[in-house]
Amino acid sequence: MSIENPSKLENWRKKYGTSVIAVSCLCSLITSWGNNWILTCFLGLGVLICGTIGISDITSRNKKI
């Protein structure tokens, strides 16, 4: 078995992927504010959950370095 080094894109995706999803949920939340309250609540939860996971991913990766 050979061990391959992950690419830079893969490392970036592991560290910042959920943060990018949280930012995209936030942009969608702002544009849909008031039009559909179910979608607004769903996107708000997405911002909170993905943002929390993203922050914990970034801080855990910085502690390893």
N, C-alpha and C positions, 0 to 999 in steps of 0.2 A: 504494500500500500504506500502510495506517495502522499505526502502532505503538501498541499498547495497553499501558497500565501493568498489571502483574500485580496481582491482588487481595491483600489482607492474608493471606487464607487460603492462597493459593498460595505466598506468601513463607514463611509459617510451615511449610507442608508441605515445602518445599525444605530448610529449615534443621533442622527437628526430626522429620521423618517417620520416618527410620530409627531415631532414638532411641526413639520411641514403639513401634515394632515390637520393638526389643530389650527394652524393659520388659515388653511383653505376652508375649514368649517367656520372660522370666525368671519371670513370674507362673505361666505354664503349666508351666514346668520345676519350680517349687516344688510345685505341686499334684500333678504326676504322678511325683514322685520315688519311685523304688522299685517302681512298679507295672509299668511297661513300660520296660526299659532302652534299647531302640532309640529310642523316642520321647524319653527323657530325654537321650540323647546327641545326637540331632538338634536338640532345643531348646537344649541347651548350646552347640552350634556356632552356632546362630542368634543366641544372646546375644552370643557372642564376635565373630562377623562383623558383625552389624548394629550392635553397640555400637561397634566400631572405626570403621566407616563413619560412624556418627552423630557420634562425637567429632571425626573429621576434617572433617566437613561444618560443624560448629559453629565449629571453630577457623579454618577457611578463610574462612568468612563474616565472622568477627570481624576478621580481618586486612584484609579489603577495606574495612571501614567505617572 
